[in-house]
């Protein structure tokens, strides 16, 4: 990688007319250091190709996203408002996992036991079923009654649970999403976008319990009342595409077939979202294959890696500028990322450890791939006038002594 930095070494004065400089130091509080000039790079938006990608995608809206970074590798009508149908349940499961333990026993209310709209598992009234088991009933056969049971059991009321779903959606940046139910049956005020669903699924797939559930093809449901029965995952991609490991299907008449799919190759996960698709398994397979074939995930910087050296006026110390976490990006085969480092102008003491002192941007083929904050690896405290003067005089005496002829 090529490193471009705006750091400029300090200008050093020769030890001449030192009495005048000493007086100036006393008046100004110490010698002034030259400020670094920051060259701001030309801002190029991240690559979000529109309509360029797989040979055929039938979906009205589609997104292919890198699960690690959120980088969009392909999109079609990514921000088109659309009813999500049962892909809603990705958020239902995510909120439930955040709010309650898996061994929480949820009592099935009479209302839930009577519910028969759309896909249902059939839960006996009064039964107390662990959340763990209900989550399998939610995500594999897409039980709408199970979604209501989870909402009531976790938050007391469905309305309270749905409020948490909306709060979490906005927290994740899914700002074009609004839920009115935990199951996704059609409501004109219940909507999302392909991009928002990818954001939600990306976070959900970080949860190991969620991943285990959505990657399961068949599970034995053993309620405390009634016979045991097998629950089968509606997501046929698990058996049709190598590396497929989740996440959720959906359908209501108003939305058509919807699918959020995940696959992992060599530790690299992609998320594909399809809304109103006429060929969900084919579209998903082609979209995922396109991503794994035409892109690669690369480590751009490691956590703690020094990317810049920062000079702060008023201090002799140079501060190492590092990134706090590993930085990854997605590029096309053959592309070599280039990084551009820019430092904050007019930095002043004190500098706290972890304080942002600049930014690094990674480019490939002229496109911005990722950006990350550069932070101070160590702090530097303020120095008072006397400390600066003593240090300055010490340096001056050293320069004069080294140049003296005996």
SULVEN-V748980 format. One record per run of one state. SS is the DSSP state (a for helix, b for strand, c for the rest). FROM is the first residue (numbers start at 1). LEN is the number of residues. Records with the same first field share a line. If there is no record, write none. Layout:
SS=FROM-LEN + FROM-LEN
//
This chain:
c=1-2 + 6-12 + 29-17 + 47-3 + 51-10 + 67-5 + 77-5 + 83-2 + 100-5 + 108-2 + 115-13 + 140-4 + 156-2 + 172-6 + 179-12 + 193-1 + 205-3 + 215-3 + 222-7 + 233-4 + 241-3 + 253-3 + 266-2 + 278-2 + 295-1 + 302-4 + 312-1 + 314-4 + 323-4 + 332-6 + 344-4 + 349-2 + 352-4 + 365-2 + 377-3 + 381-4 + 404-3
b=3-3 + 46-1 + 50-1 + 61-6 + 72-5 + 82-1 + 105-3 + 128-3 + 178-1 + 191-2 + 218-4 + 229-4 + 244-9 + 256-10 + 268-10 + 296-6 + 306-6 + 313-1 + 318-5 + 327-5 + 338-6 + 348-1 + 351-1 + 356-9 + 367-10 + 380-1
a=18-11 + 85-15 + 110-5 + 131-9 + 144-12 + 158-14 + 194-11 + 208-7 + 237-4 + 280-15 + 385-19
//
